[in-house]
Amino acid sequence: MKVQFIKDESTKTVKVELNGEKYGELIFDIDQDAWVLWPDQIDDGITYFNDLKETEDQIKFELEHADD
């Protein structure tokens, strides 16, 4: 399983790809002071951390171990 994070400097967002397909998008929520993942499959956000690297590491871990 391959997880990639593609930063878009113009919109200050990060696309999340899983095995080459768009999985969702990370958007920084100023009110929560945290990155929020908006997966394409569900209409709800998942709040992570204010540190982008920590957020990316956590998402990668969760997606790689989803079938465990």
N, C-alpha and C positions, 0 to 999 in steps of 0.2 A: 504494500500500500504506500503510495507516494503522496505526501502532503507538501504543497508549495504555497508560499505567501508572496504576492505581487503587490508592491507598494505603488500607489498612484499619488504622486506628489501634488498634482493639480487639484484633486478632490480631498486630499488628506485621508484617504481610505486605503484599506488593504484587501485585495481579493484573495479568497482562500480557494485553492484548487485541490481536488482529491482525484488522483489517477488521471490528471490532465483535463478533468471536467470541473466546471465552476461549482463549488460547494456552497459558497456564501460570501459575505463581505463583513469585514471588521470596520466599525465606525467608532471614533472616540466620542463618548458622551461626556460633555463638560459638566453637566449637573451631577452625574454620578462619579466623575473623575476616574473613569474606567473605560476600557475597550469593550465593545458589545459586538458579539457575533450574530449576524442575521443570516441563518441558513436559508437557502432557497426552498427547502422542503417544508418549512413551517413558518407560520406568520407570527413569530415571537422571537425576541432577542435573548441572548444568553450573555450575562454580564461576567466579565473576567477581572483583570487587574488594570492598574493605571500604567504599568510597565509593558510596552509592546512585546519585548523579547520573552518575558515571563508568560504573557498571554499566548503567544505563538507556540511556545514549548508545551503549554498545557493542552492547547487544542490538538497539536500534533500527537501528543501522548494519548488523548481520548480517542481520536480517530483511528490510530494504529492499534488500539486495544479494544475497539468497539465489539469485536466478535469473541473476546475472551470469556 
